Amino acid sequence: MPLTKLYIPAALLLLVLSCPLWHVGQSLPMMGKGPMTDSCVSHARTLLRNITDVLAQNDLFTGFDCSKQSVELNMETDTPSVCAPKGSTCTGTTKAEFDQKSCLENIGEDLLHYYKFLAAQPKGLLGPTVQLRALMENCFPWSLSTDLASKQAPADSLSTFDERLSLCKVLKGFHVRTITINRVLGYMNSGEHTK
């Protein structure tokens, strides 16, 4: 009986000391608590430039002015609100903490959503697709599922007016979301979110 009394506290101590190891092994994505890497910021900036360039291509949007069309955002994520900086009042309430894990998960979901969309488009959108994939591979590898590697883009034409109009609206939404992602990655890169 006295030996049992010694084993129980030792077992509890071992359990308590090993708990942080469970969290490290289970948490995805694990980007660390430090600043975002410079290469991630660079990839995101290049992606933003590519999308801006695609939206300026008049031949892709013949028959209408893409700049005057509405924006279609991915509404399945909460990236803007989850990734708001600590202390911001953008949503009407002051945000006390910055949840990096939740923010990165939402960004990864956004990137995957737009990657699937771009991969199904004509090869004329190869620049943003390649840059988006580079950002995902280097900074959000958990968001890039293996089945996407084999997808091929269709032929080089958007056949209908409605398809081109939809492309314009979704690209404008992706442009807006990419601006948000650039700001968030810059915020994390600065280290301000850890202060």
Secondary structure, DSSP 8 states (H G I E B T S, - for coil): -HHHHHHHHHHHHHHHHHHHHHHHHH-SS---SS---HHHHHHHHHHHHHHHHHHT-GGGGTTS-GGGS-----TT--HHHHT--TT--TTSS------HHHHHHHHHHHHHHHHHHHHTS-GGGHHHHHHHHHHHHHH-GGGS-GGGGG-----S---SHHHHHHHHHHHHHHHHHHHHHHHHHHHHHHTGGG-
